Amino acid sequence: MQQTNINQRTRKLAILAVLTAMAFGVMAAVRIPVLTVPPFLKYDPKDVIIVIGGFIFGPLSAFAMSFVVSFFEMITVSETGWIGAIMNLVSTCAFACPAALVYKKIHNLKGAVIGLVTGWIVMVIVMLLYNYFLTPVFLGYPRERVAEMLIPIFLPFNLLKGGLSAGLTMLIYKPLRIALDKSHLLPETGLTGKASKINIGIMIISLFVVITGVLVILVYQKVI
């Protein structure tokens, strides 16, 4: 029994390490400018990998992944140093941790959807408050100027960011989870029958959300 627990913890740490490395990799490789002002508003899909880790192992694991990725982002590709690291940590945790917590309580497709929507809403609210109260302190912007940017800039950016991350998560999570279960890399979950099948309706809706988000980015970038 003790050996089994050790093996399970080892597998958990190994999978978390791989997911964390993947989150850092996609963050470094895919940094899409959404708005030209302010220039630090870029979308990257690391939240997708982190919330998948949270779905598999819980909200504390999502927090740990967020912290590690934000730290290594700060010392490698970040242009905003520790200020950007704090912002990234807050944003990712606000999305991934509530989503993982809800999914832990309601461990089915409905829970995943509710969790992602909850994380989306929490992240938008938290980042609006963060930008209003802390951006003037960290970056020296006048609070009045930041307040003017909340609705036309920060709100649509975070709505777009959360929507893309939620849609991509729903597209990727189920196939990845099924593959991990079939390869016996995770503890037995009893996924059989319908529970192990991909919901085509949810996949279509998620794909629609992602395509809409991409089109909005292209419009903001004046590509189309």
Secondary structure, 3 states (H helix, E strand, C coil): CHHHHHHHHHHHHHHHHHHHHHHHHHHHHCCEECCCCCCCCEECCHHHHHHHHHHHHCHHHHHHHHHHHHHHHHHCCCCCHHHHHHHHHHHHHHHHHHHHHHHHHCCCHHHHHHHHHHHHHHHHHHHHHHHHHCHHHHHCCCHHHHHHHHHHHHHHHHHHHHHHHHHHHHHHHHHHHHHHHHCCCCCCCCCCHHHHCCCHHHHHHHHHHHHHHHHHHHHHCCCC
